[in-house]
């Protein structure tokens, strides 16, 4: 075994050499000690060339040895960038460092420290280009920052580096293209994901969602049948089936399926939340409250759980309880703007507009690109009579992204503002722009029809109503095989949105949880005041 020895001149008992000054001795050690390895326990008799110094083979540590030991303790355990330790080319770090780096990047991303997380992930890609997790994590972070072109480039590079064998990269890339409106490209990428791994349930699920949103129900069922065949049942399958049973008013079957979902994974906060929303719809408030408790026990820091529970309590009149739950959620998730937005709306209704403004401002500072904050703030200013301020806030929301569903709601709310201000031509243009983004919005069509009706254009109003019923997309689901999925990652989130009446529909136009008490009775307040406000969960889709 190769040894590294260090010969030290004893401080006492000079031999055949003259004493060396301490300063020169330090320089001598700096020149000789290039690499320091841990000392090995070797018997004295096996050491070649070791001389007896009169201490009976017992070596005592000198002061310099103690100093070197302290110096070694201060050295980092792992520094791959230091070439002097290897003496040659850089060695590849151990695989455990990849896991640690990915975890650290995930933690930084949760704290919105995206730049630091990106640097770590780029190093991971440099050292481990064949591992797909780094590409997936980096692409998601870029997507959250609306850097879609950069995210696409990362996914493309990852698919090449992994030779097309990583289904997670294909699936995330497909989700990105779907969000960008590239439906055909998204189908191709979902197909590639299923080819890479036919047991990748998220790919079958995401592809089915895409087809459902395009109205291709048979195609979606075919894809889901394949997913069940290759992957079997899991919590998301049970959860989604339960949601569809609830939608079809088959509540006992829905409860059974929710029970199966929570048995598969008792820590599934989404399943508990979706089940709680079913009980809310059935006005089983006590059961709903118990299920909300289960949800926060399953995931104590889950912002959706605290948010939905707080809104539920506020809607049934427990304002103090709702405020408390929202504050707890904010304390656990201080960087989340949705909780502050909900709290601001709560304070506006039950406290003062000034307090609500403070909360809206804080929420907008946390995430300036969160459109619903600006929209809800603008709605509040409009109700307070600050028309110019409301217009500025609506414009700020549209400047973030004018193609999203939030933008459609913003245009709709702005149209109502202009209608009330007497700018009818501007209101019509805004309603038309909103429908260009989301042609399925019942509230927008009916608000526009109400405008024409108020102006005495009954024929035009009837034409607008007929246009809605002609172009709307209906997904008919038979009871023999209730199948469908609501979202790519977490099916419960769209359910939460629906049960909270965030999507105004034909069945829920009559009453809103926080609707203005002064709404007139003839239906003029079909306007999306609350539709604009209650986008409390519009950013709930983690992807």
RODO-2510 file (C-alpha; in nm, 4 decimals, decimal comma):
residues 543
     n   res          X          Y          Z
     1     x     0,0000     0,0000     0,0000
     2     x     0,1328     0,3385    -0,0972
     3     x     0,2063     0,5654     0,1977
     4     x     0,2510     0,9355     0,2359
     5     x     0,5073     1,0134     0,5050
     6     x     0,6017     1,3400     0,6613
     7     x     0,9425     1,3647     0,8284
     8     x     0,9484     1,6136     1,1127
     9     x     1,2592     1,7273     1,2951
    10     x     1,1891     1,6910     1,6705
    11     x     1,1879     2,0058     1,8734
    12     x     1,4057     1,8484     2,1448
    13     x     1,7305     1,6603     2,1121
    14     x     1,9066     1,7860     1,7956
    15     x     2,0673     1,5180     1,5863
    16     x     2,3075     1,5585     1,3012
    17     x     2,1322     1,8614     1,1492
    18     x     2,1213     2,2133     1,2847
    19     x     1,7979     2,3543     1,4205
    20     x     1,5703     2,4991     1,1555
    21     x     1,4017     2,8320     1,2193
    22     x     1,0256     2,8101     1,2576
    23     x     0,9566     3,0335     0,9564
    24     x     1,1719     2,8283     0,7221
    25     x     1,0163     2,5117     0,8647
    26     x     0,6704     2,6423     0,7659
    27     x     0,7935     2,7128     0,4149
    28     x     0,9383     2,3639     0,4009
    29     x     0,6022     2,2061     0,4868
    30     x     0,4191     2,4219     0,2342
    31     x     0,6484     2,2877    -0,0371
    32     x     0,6392     1,9237     0,0703
    33     x     0,2748     1,8801     0,1767
    34     x     0,0918     1,8787    -0,1581
    35     x    -0,1690     1,6082    -0,0899
    36     x    -0,2799     1,5039     0,2530
    37     x    -0,4385     1,1629     0,2970
    38     x    -0,5877     1,0187     0,6160
    39     x    -0,3314     0,8402     0,8310
    40     x    -0,3388     0,4588     0,8159
    41     x    -0,2886     0,2353     1,1162
    42     x     0,0229     0,0410     1,0207
    43     x     0,2216    -0,1670     1,2701
    44     x     0,5530    -0,0175     1,3644
    45     x     0,7462    -0,3254     1,2657
    46     x     0,6134    -0,3094     0,9057
    47     x     0,7394     0,0407     0,8429
    48     x     1,0503     0,0401     0,6292
    49     x     1,3318     0,2672     0,7211
    50     x     1,1751     0,3873     1,0465
    51     x     1,4388     0,4624     1,3073
    52     x     1,4078     0,4327     1,6809
    53     x     1,4097     0,7769     1,8370
    54     x     1,4198     0,6533     2,1947
    55     x     1,0430     0,6618     2,2598
    56     x     0,9917     0,2808     2,2392
    57     x     0,7935     0,2964     1,9132
    58     x     0,5330     0,5347     2,0558
    59     x     0,4991     0,8479     1,8417
    60     x     0,3524     1,1581     1,9994
    61     x     0,1750     1,4149     1,7856
    62     x     0,3731     1,7313     1,7426
    63     x     0,2339     2,0838     1,7368
    64     x     0,2626     2,0959     1,3599
    65     x     0,0636     1,7721     1,3234
    66     x    -0,2120     1,9195     1,5378
    67     x    -0,2144     2,2320     1,3226
    68     x    -0,2390     2,0254     1,0056
    69     x    -0,5249     1,8274     1,1553
    70     x    -0,7184     2,1455     1,2270
    71     x    -0,6461     2,2654     0,8754
    72     x    -0,7794     1,9406     0,7283
    73     x    -1,1017     1,9746     0,9253
    74     x    -1,1671     2,3081     0,7570
    75     x    -1,1269     2,1650     0,4076
    76     x    -1,4505     2,0881     0,2154
    77     x    -1,5372     1,7215     0,1861
    78     x    -1,6259     1,7348    -0,1827
    79     x    -1,5040     1,9912    -0,4335
    80     x    -1,5152     1,8555    -0,7893
    81     x    -1,3778     2,1757    -0,9373
    82     x    -1,0374     2,1442    -0,7674
    83     x    -0,8093     1,9755    -1,0139
    84     x    -0,5077     1,9759    -0,7848
    85     x    -0,6523     1,7009    -0,5683
    86     x    -0,6782     1,4541    -0,8542
    87     x    -0,3622     1,5646    -1,0239
    88     x    -0,5245     1,5088    -1,3661
    89     x    -0,8577     1,5428    -1,5433
    90     x    -1,1696     1,6152    -1,3394
    91     x    -1,3459     1,3103    -1,2006
    92     x    -1,7238     1,2722    -1,2333
    93     x    -1,8957     1,3357    -0,8976
    94     x    -2,0767     1,0539    -0,7236
    95     x    -2,4418     0,9948    -0,8148
    96     x    -2,5545     1,0903    -0,4657
    97     x    -2,4513     1,4474    -0,5419
    98     x    -2,7058     1,4554    -0,8246
    99     x    -2,9874     1,3632    -0,5871
   100     x    -2,8759     1,6264    -0,3382
   101     x    -2,8471     1,8923    -0,6086
   102     x    -3,1928     1,8144    -0,7476
   103     x    -3,3401     1,8381    -0,3997
   104     x    -3,1686     2,1704    -0,3376
   105     x    -3,2907     2,3065    -0,6709
   106     x    -3,6445     2,1990    -0,5875
   107     x    -3,6290     2,3761    -0,2523
   108     x    -3,4958     2,6930    -0,4150
   109     x    -3,7690     2,6833    -0,6786
   110     x    -4,0337     2,6612    -0,4075
   111     x    -3,8851     2,9759    -0,2583
   112     x    -3,9000     3,1441    -0,6017
   113     x    -3,5191     3,1641    -0,6161
   114     x    -3,5236     3,0569    -0,9764
   115     x    -3,1809     3,1874    -1,0807
   116     x    -3,0006     2,9858    -0,8152
   117     x    -3,2021     2,6765    -0,8975
   118     x    -3,1245     2,7129    -1,2679
   119     x    -2,7504     2,7327    -1,2019
   120     x    -2,7612     2,4120    -1,0006
   121     x    -2,9653     2,2299    -1,2640
   122     x    -2,7332     2,3393    -1,5434
   123     x    -2,4400     2,1936    -1,3493
   124     x    -2,6371     1,8723    -1,3088
   125     x    -2,6932     1,8571    -1,6834
   126     x    -2,3209     1,9177    -1,7410
   127     x    -2,2103     1,6325    -1,5145
   128     x    -2,5021     1,3941    -1,5761
   129     x    -2,6381     1,4674    -1,9266
   130     x    -2,8003     1,1251    -1,9475
   131     x    -3,0296     1,1821    -1,6462
   132     x    -3,3678     1,3210    -1,7479
   133     x    -3,4680     1,4643    -1,4110
   134     x    -3,2506     1,7727    -1,4514
   135     x    -3,4108     1,8602    -1,7858
   136     x    -3,7616     1,8142    -1,6472
   137     x    -3,6929     2,0315    -1,3422
   138     x    -3,5226     2,3050    -1,5450
   139     x    -3,7986     2,3071    -1,8057
   140     x    -4,0661     2,3464    -1,5393
   141     x    -3,8816     2,6347    -1,3750
   142     x    -3,8470     2,8119    -1,7092
   143     x    -4,2144     2,7484    -1,7813
   144     x    -4,3149     2,9076    -1,4512
   145     x    -4,1253     3,2181    -1,5595
   146     x    -4,3111     3,2210    -1,8948
   147     x    -3,9841     3,1428    -2,0756
   148     x    -4,1570     2,8933    -2,2979
   149     x    -3,9062     2,9003    -2,5823
   150     x    -3,6217     2,8300    -2,3410
   151     x    -3,8199     2,5499    -2,1781
   152     x    -3,8859     2,3958    -2,5175
   153     x    -3,5144     2,4066    -2,5984
   154     x    -3,4337     2,2327    -2,2697
   155     x    -3,6836     1,9546    -2,3367
   156     x    -3,5535     1,9096    -2,6900
   157     x    -3,1973     1,8858    -2,5655
   158     x    -3,3035     1,6409    -2,2970
   159     x    -3,4853     1,4133    -2,5398
   160     x    -3,1711     1,3987    -2,7531
   161     x    -2,9402     1,3381    -2,4575
   162     x    -3,1591     1,0529    -2,3300
   163     x    -3,2022     0,9107    -2,6821
   164     x    -3,5780     0,9515    -2,6616
   165     x    -3,6156     0,6946    -2,3845
   166     x    -3,7331     0,9242    -2,1043
   167     x    -4,1157     0,9528    -2,1026
   168     x    -4,1164     1,2338    -1,8456
   169     x    -3,9370     1,4701    -2,0816
   170     x    -4,1772     1,3913    -2,3660
   171     x    -4,4788     1,4349    -2,1399
   172     x    -4,3647     1,7685    -1,9940
   173     x    -4,2814     1,8917    -2,3418
   174     x    -4,6289     1,7886    -2,4603
   175     x    -4,7920     1,9760    -2,1722
   176     x    -4,5909     2,2857    -2,2650
   177     x    -4,6964     2,2685    -2,6300
   178     x    -5,0565     2,2149    -2,5255
   179     x    -5,0461     2,5289    -2,3117
   180     x    -4,9004     2,7188    -2,6054
   181     x    -5,1886     2,6050    -2,8254
   182     x    -4,9856     2,3695    -3,0451
   183     x    -5,2371     2,0851    -3,0272
   184     x    -5,0981     1,8768    -3,3116
   185     x    -4,7456     1,8958    -3,1762
   186     x    -4,8695     1,8085    -2,8281
   187     x    -5,0373     1,4933    -2,9628
   188     x    -4,7124     1,3844    -3,1252
   189     x    -4,5196     1,4351    -2,8024
   190     x    -4,7746     1,2486    -2,5909
   191     x    -4,7502     0,9660    -2,8416
   192     x    -4,3713     0,9677    -2,8068
   193     x    -4,4064     0,9478    -2,4284
   194     x    -4,6292     0,6407    -2,4498
   195     x    -4,3858     0,4773    -2,6916
   196     x    -4,0968     0,5443    -2,4546
   197     x    -4,2871     0,3835    -2,1675
   198     x    -4,6340     0,2390    -2,2127
   199     x    -4,6743     0,2282    -1,8330
   200     x    -4,6350     0,6057    -1,7985
   201     x    -4,9852     0,6936    -1,6777
   202     x    -4,9335     1,0706    -1,6919
   203     x    -4,8824     1,0533    -2,0676
   204     x    -5,2051     0,8612    -2,1313
   205     x    -5,3820     1,0920    -1,8887
   206     x    -5,2534     1,4141    -2,0421
   207     x    -5,3285     1,2996    -2,3937
   208     x    -5,6833     1,2075    -2,2919
   209     x    -5,7316     1,5500    -2,1351
   210     x    -5,6216     1,7136    -2,4573
   211     x    -5,8708     1,5097    -2,6598
   212     x    -6,1519     1,5817    -2,4153
   213     x    -6,0910     1,9542    -2,4388
   214     x    -6,0990     1,9195    -2,8169
   215     x    -6,4310     1,7360    -2,7960
   216     x    -6,2890     1,3987    -2,9048
   217     x    -6,4600     1,1905    -2,6380
   218     x    -6,4200     0,8547    -2,8123
   219     x    -6,0510     0,9125    -2,8677
   220     x    -6,0087     1,0105    -2,5030
   221     x    -6,1851     0,6942    -2,3879
   222     x    -5,9655     0,4842    -2,6129
   223     x    -5,6532     0,6413    -2,4639
   224     x    -5,7761     0,5982    -2,1090
   225     x    -5,8601     0,2352    -2,1759
   226     x    -5,5008     0,1813    -2,2808
   227     x    -5,3792     0,3618    -1,9727
   228     x    -5,5838     0,1351    -1,7476
   229     x    -5,4698    -0,1706    -1,9393
   230     x    -5,0995    -0,0955    -1,9099
   231     x    -5,0885     0,0896    -1,5773
   232     x    -5,3784    -0,0432    -1,3736
   233     x    -5,5828     0,1593    -1,1253
   234     x    -5,4315     0,4182    -0,8964
   235     x    -5,5432     0,7086    -0,6814
   236     x    -5,5780     0,9460    -0,9757
   237     x    -5,7919     0,7012    -1,1692
   238     x    -6,0251     0,6515    -0,8729
   239     x    -6,0274     1,0229    -0,8000
   240     x    -6,1139     1,1159    -1,1563
   241     x    -6,3849     0,8552    -1,1811
   242     x    -6,5297     0,9896    -0,8575
   243     x    -6,5341     1,3438    -0,9928
   244     x    -6,7154     1,2313    -1,3035
   245     x    -6,9676     1,0370    -1,0983
   246     x    -7,0259     1,3492    -0,8904
   247     x    -7,0720     1,5523    -1,2064
   248     x    -7,3377     1,3042    -1,3162
   249     x    -7,5081     1,3360    -0,9733
   250     x    -7,4240     0,9779    -0,8784
   251     x    -7,3011     1,0729    -0,5356
   252     x    -7,2898     0,7342    -0,3634
   253     x    -7,0703     0,5934    -0,6389
   254     x    -6,8542     0,9034    -0,6148
   255     x    -6,8084     0,8569    -0,2410
   256     x    -6,7111     0,4940    -0,2913
   257     x    -6,4481     0,5910    -0,5491
   258     x    -6,3117     0,8694    -0,3300
   259     x    -6,2823     0,6168    -0,0496
   260     x    -6,0836     0,3889    -0,2787
   261     x    -5,8588     0,6777    -0,3827
   262     x    -5,7784     0,7683    -0,0241
   263     x    -5,7116     0,4027     0,0551
   264     x    -5,4594     0,3894    -0,2273
   265     x    -5,2831     0,6948    -0,0876
   266     x    -5,3968     0,8361     0,2480
   267     x    -5,1529     1,1241     0,1939
   268     x    -5,3298     1,2381    -0,1230
   269     x    -5,4407     1,5871    -0,0276
   270     x    -5,6090     1,6316    -0,3664
   271     x    -5,8380     1,3325    -0,3102
   272     x    -5,9461     1,4542     0,0335
   273     x    -6,0098     1,8025    -0,1063
   274     x    -6,2153     1,6781    -0,3988
   275     x    -6,4208     1,4597    -0,1663
   276     x    -6,4734     1,7566     0,0647
   277     x    -6,6030     1,9609    -0,2277
   278     x    -6,8544     1,6891    -0,3049
   279     x    -6,9881     1,7176     0,0489
   280     x    -6,9928     2,0976     0,0194
   281     x    -7,2085     2,0653    -0,2886
   282     x    -7,4428     1,8362    -0,0956
   283     x    -7,4424     2,0874     0,1937
   284     x    -7,2972     1,8292     0,4303
   285     x    -7,0912     2,0927     0,6062
   286     x    -6,9877     1,8772     0,8993
   287     x    -6,8615     1,5986     0,6735
   288     x    -6,6886     1,8545     0,4531
   289     x    -6,5109     2,0070     0,7522
   290     x    -6,3834     1,6654     0,8625
   291     x    -6,2518     1,5992     0,5131
   292     x    -6,0793     1,9375     0,5042
   293     x    -5,9085     1,8417     0,8283
   294     x    -5,7958     1,5159     0,6661
   295     x    -5,6577     1,7156     0,3748
   296     x    -5,4426     1,9439     0,5898
   297     x    -5,3275     1,6461     0,7952
   298     x    -5,2188     1,4731     0,4757
   299     x    -5,0301     1,7815     0,3595
   300     x    -4,9960     2,0444     0,6352
   301     x    -4,8352     2,3072     0,4110
   302     x    -5,0646     2,2582     0,1136
   303     x    -5,1823     2,6031     0,0106
   304     x    -5,4859     2,4704    -0,1771
   305     x    -5,6183     2,2959     0,1329
   306     x    -5,5976     2,6056     0,3531
   307     x    -5,7317     2,8249     0,0756
   308     x    -6,0374     2,6165    -0,0114
   309     x    -6,1187     2,5463     0,3514
   310     x    -6,0958     2,9165     0,4362
   311     x    -6,3216     3,0142     0,1465
   312     x    -6,5704     2,7444     0,2488
   313     x    -6,5922     2,8751     0,6056
   314     x    -6,6315     3,2333     0,4843
   315     x    -6,9098     3,1341     0,2445
   316     x    -7,1168     2,9660     0,5164
   317     x    -7,0829     3,2683     0,7447
   318     x    -6,7846     3,1728     0,9617
   319     x    -6,5899     3,4822     0,8622
   320     x    -6,3485     3,4769     1,1543
   321     x    -6,2733     3,1101     1,0970
   322     x    -6,2218     3,1707     0,7266
   323     x    -5,9897     3,4624     0,7965
   324     x    -5,7916     3,2513     1,0437
   325     x    -5,7500     2,9636     0,7969
   326     x    -5,6355     3,1947     0,5192
   327     x    -5,3828     3,3565     0,7509
   328     x    -5,2490     3,0157     0,8542
   329     x    -5,2136     2,9229     0,4895
   330     x    -5,0314     3,2484     0,4203
   331     x    -4,7976     3,1953     0,7160
   332     x    -4,7086     2,8512     0,5819
   333     x    -4,6812     2,9775     0,2229
   334     x    -4,5620     3,3386     0,2493
   335     x    -4,4795     3,3588    -0,1222
   336     x    -4,8227     3,2549    -0,2458
   337     x    -5,0318     3,5431    -0,3893
   338     x    -5,3590     3,3475    -0,4101
   339     x    -5,4056     3,3288    -0,0337
   340     x    -5,3443     3,7020     0,0037
   341     x    -5,5840     3,7712    -0,2814
   342     x    -5,8590     3,5703    -0,1116
   343     x    -5,7866     3,7414     0,2179
   344     x    -5,8062     4,0813     0,0475
   345     x    -6,1485     4,0015    -0,0965
   346     x    -6,2645     3,8792     0,2416
   347     x    -6,1470     4,1983     0,4105
   348     x    -6,3074     4,4111     0,1401
   349     x    -6,6451     4,2532     0,2052
   350     x    -6,6250     4,2413     0,5849
   351     x    -6,3758     4,5157     0,6714
   352     x    -6,2411     4,8138     0,4750
   353     x    -6,1217     4,8800     0,1226
   354     x    -5,7956     5,0286     0,2504
   355     x    -5,6978     4,7037     0,4216
   356     x    -5,7894     4,5142     0,1067
   357     x    -5,5676     4,7472    -0,0991
   358     x    -5,2721     4,6744     0,1272
   359     x    -5,3229     4,3013     0,0813
   360     x    -5,3676     4,3342    -0,2952
   361     x    -5,0469     4,5354    -0,3180
   362     x    -4,8558     4,2749    -0,1193
   363     x    -4,9937     3,9969    -0,3384
   364     x    -4,8947     4,1810    -0,6560
   365     x    -4,5437     4,2309    -0,5208
   366     x    -4,5092     3,8609    -0,4434
   367     x    -4,5922     3,7643    -0,8012
   368     x    -4,6304     4,0561    -1,0431
   369     x    -4,7280     3,8142    -1,3223
   370     x    -5,0263     3,6670    -1,1394
   371     x    -5,3115     3,8072    -1,3448
   372     x    -5,6060     3,7346    -1,1107
   373     x    -5,4588     3,9639    -0,8441
   374     x    -5,4661     4,2623    -1,0792
   375     x    -5,8139     4,1697    -1,2037
   376     x    -5,9629     4,1345    -0,8566
   377     x    -5,7945     4,4556    -0,7463
   378     x    -5,9358     4,6339    -1,0497
   379     x    -6,2822     4,4998    -0,9730
   380     x    -6,2610     4,6366    -0,6185
   381     x    -6,1512     4,9797    -0,7403
   382     x    -6,4387     4,9846    -0,9866
   383     x    -6,6857     4,9058    -0,7070
   384     x    -6,5286     5,1882    -0,5066
   385     x    -6,5873     5,4276    -0,7970
   386     x    -6,2225     5,4622    -0,9020
   387     x    -6,2843     5,4008    -1,2722
   388     x    -5,9486     5,5215    -1,4039
   389     x    -5,7590     5,3138    -1,1471
   390     x    -5,9640     5,0085    -1,2388
   391     x    -5,8824     5,0568    -1,6082
   392     x    -5,5117     5,0801    -1,5279
   393     x    -5,5229     4,7594    -1,3258
   394     x    -5,7111     4,5751    -1,5997
   395     x    -5,4568     4,6982    -1,8521
   396     x    -5,1766     4,5761    -1,6271
   397     x    -5,3331     4,2311    -1,6155
   398     x    -5,3647     4,2125    -1,9938
   399     x    -5,0055     4,3263    -2,0437
   400     x    -4,8896     4,0069    -1,8714
   401     x    -5,0571     3,7729    -2,1214
   402     x    -5,3531     3,8526    -2,3420
   403     x    -5,4247     3,4925    -2,4486
   404     x    -5,5104     3,3166    -2,1223
   405     x    -5,8476     3,2401    -1,9665
   406     x    -5,7661     3,4983    -1,7014
   407     x    -5,7262     3,7510    -1,9812
   408     x    -6,0706     3,6524    -2,1115
   409     x    -6,2203     3,7179    -1,7685
   410     x    -6,0364     4,0477    -1,7472
   411     x    -6,1749     4,1607    -2,0826
   412     x    -6,5212     4,0552    -1,9721
   413     x    -6,4998     4,2495    -1,6448
   414     x    -6,3593     4,5501    -1,8285
   415     x    -6,6488     4,5290    -2,0736
   416     x    -6,8950     4,5460    -1,7847
   417     x    -6,7128     4,8525    -1,6529
   418     x    -6,7401     5,0300    -1,9894
   419     x    -7,1031     4,9259    -2,0219
   420     x    -7,1864     5,0853    -1,6866
   421     x    -6,9843     5,3926    -1,7847
   422     x    -7,1925     5,4305    -2,1022
   423     x    -6,9161     5,3359    -2,3479
   424     x    -7,1234     5,0756    -2,5297
   425     x    -6,9051     5,0403    -2,8383
   426     x    -6,5999     4,9805    -2,6204
   427     x    -6,7962     4,7282    -2,4142
   428     x    -6,8973     4,5355    -2,7272
   429     x    -6,5367     4,5234    -2,8472
   430     x    -6,4199     4,3949    -2,5100
   431     x    -6,6874     4,1248    -2,4986
   432     x    -6,5949     4,0159    -2,8493
   433     x    -6,2257     4,0029    -2,7577
   434     x    -6,3059     3,7940    -2,4522
   435     x    -6,5031     3,5448    -2,6605
   436     x    -6,2183     3,5195    -2,9088
   437     x    -6,0118     3,3757    -2,6244
   438     x    -6,2820     3,1648    -2,4581
   439     x    -6,5870     3,1064    -2,6717
   440     x    -6,7399     2,8730    -2,4113
   441     x    -6,8033     3,1415    -2,1486
   442     x    -7,1766     3,1440    -2,0813
   443     x    -7,1528     3,4572    -1,8689
   444     x    -6,9816     3,6618    -2,1401
   445     x    -7,2397     3,5667    -2,4030
   446     x    -7,5314     3,6403    -2,1696
   447     x    -7,3793     3,9687    -2,0509
   448     x    -7,3423     4,0823    -2,4107
   449     x    -7,7000     3,9737    -2,4833
   450     x    -7,8216     4,1671    -2,1781
   451     x    -7,6427     4,4780    -2,3069
   452     x    -7,8241     4,4543    -2,6404
   453     x    -8,1522     4,3875    -2,4633
   454     x    -8,1092     4,7001    -2,2511
   455     x    -8,0503     4,9021    -2,5668
   456     x    -8,3735     4,7756    -2,7224
   457     x    -8,2003     4,5415    -2,9674
   458     x    -8,4052     4,2348    -2,8844
   459     x    -8,3357     4,0672    -3,2172
   460     x    -7,9617     4,1095    -3,1759
   461     x    -7,9812     3,9811    -2,8186
   462     x    -8,1602     3,6674    -2,9355
   463     x    -7,8995     3,6163    -3,2077
   464     x    -7,6225     3,6308    -2,9480
   465     x    -7,7976     3,3739    -2,7296
   466     x    -7,8453     3,1441    -3,0270
   467     x    -7,4799     3,1809    -3,1210
   468     x    -7,3789     3,0579    -2,7792
   469     x    -7,5953     2,7459    -2,7968
   470     x    -7,4817     2,6732    -3,1528
   471     x    -7,1090     2,6912    -3,0906
   472     x    -7,0815     2,5498    -2,7404
   473     x    -6,8984     2,2214    -2,6962
   474     x    -7,0824     1,9518    -2,5078
   475     x    -6,9074     1,6430    -2,3803
   476     x    -7,1689     1,3727    -2,3336
   477     x    -7,0748     1,0953    -2,0963
   478     x    -7,2747     0,7771    -2,0671
   479     x    -7,3292     0,5966    -1,7405
   480     x    -7,1920     0,2677    -1,8689
   481     x    -6,8352     0,3901    -1,8638
   482     x    -6,7764     0,7134    -1,6765
   483     x    -6,4283     0,8050    -1,7811
   484     x    -6,2371     1,1294    -1,8262
   485     x    -5,9656     1,3342    -1,6742
   486     x    -5,9637     1,6996    -1,5744
   487     x    -5,6007     1,8016    -1,5563
   488     x    -5,2585     1,6741    -1,6452
   489     x    -5,1061     1,6512    -1,3016
   490     x    -5,3727     1,6938    -1,0389
   491     x    -5,7339     1,6246    -1,1396
   492     x    -5,8690     1,7748    -0,8174
   493     x    -5,7623     2,1279    -0,9025
   494     x    -6,0147     2,1883    -1,1779
   495     x    -6,2689     2,0308    -0,9485
   496     x    -6,1850     2,2826    -0,6784
   497     x    -6,2191     2,5594    -0,9314
   498     x    -6,5564     2,4331    -1,0479
   499     x    -6,6998     2,3718    -0,7035
   500     x    -6,5916     2,7186    -0,5964
   501     x    -6,7989     2,8562    -0,8852
   502     x    -6,4937     3,0024    -1,0534
   503     x    -6,6261     2,8939    -1,3920
   504     x    -6,9624     3,0559    -1,4347
   505     x    -7,2058     2,8190    -1,6003
   506     x    -7,5690     2,7884    -1,6836
   507     x    -7,6466     2,6134    -1,3593
   508     x    -7,4732     2,8536    -1,1234
   509     x    -7,5437     3,1953    -1,2648
   510     x    -7,8034     3,2830    -1,0040
   511     x    -7,5895     3,3189    -0,6961
   512     x    -7,2240     3,3784    -0,6120
   513     x    -7,0510     3,3392    -0,2750
   514     x    -6,9229     3,6942    -0,2469
   515     x    -7,1560     3,8627    -0,4902
   516     x    -7,2407     4,2220    -0,4356
   517     x    -7,5447     4,2610    -0,2105
   518     x    -7,6759     4,5331    -0,4381
   519     x    -7,7197     4,3161    -0,7464
   520     x    -8,0511     4,3976    -0,9090
   521     x    -8,3109     4,1287    -0,9552
   522     x    -8,3673     4,1452    -1,3308
   523     x    -8,0430     3,9669    -1,4154
   524     x    -7,8381     4,2694    -1,5116
   525     x    -7,5701     4,1594    -1,2705
   526     x    -7,4838     3,8590    -1,4802
   527     x    -7,1662     4,0620    -1,5232
   528     x    -6,8623     3,8807    -1,4063
   529     x    -6,7857     4,0831    -1,1049
   530     x    -6,7534     3,7690    -0,9019
   531     x    -6,6259     3,5773    -1,2016
   532     x    -6,3406     3,8241    -1,2041
   533     x    -6,2937     3,8097    -0,8309
   534     x    -6,3158     3,4423    -0,7731
   535     x    -6,0182     3,3510    -0,9721
   536     x    -5,8708     3,2675    -0,6410
   537     x    -5,7496     2,9363    -0,7709
   538     x    -5,6614     3,0276    -1,1262
   539     x    -5,2945     2,9772    -1,0543
   540     x    -5,3501     2,6555    -0,8688
   541     x    -5,2259     2,4450    -1,1588
   542     x    -4,8733     2,3343    -1,0701
   543     x    -4,7003     2,2253    -1,3693
***
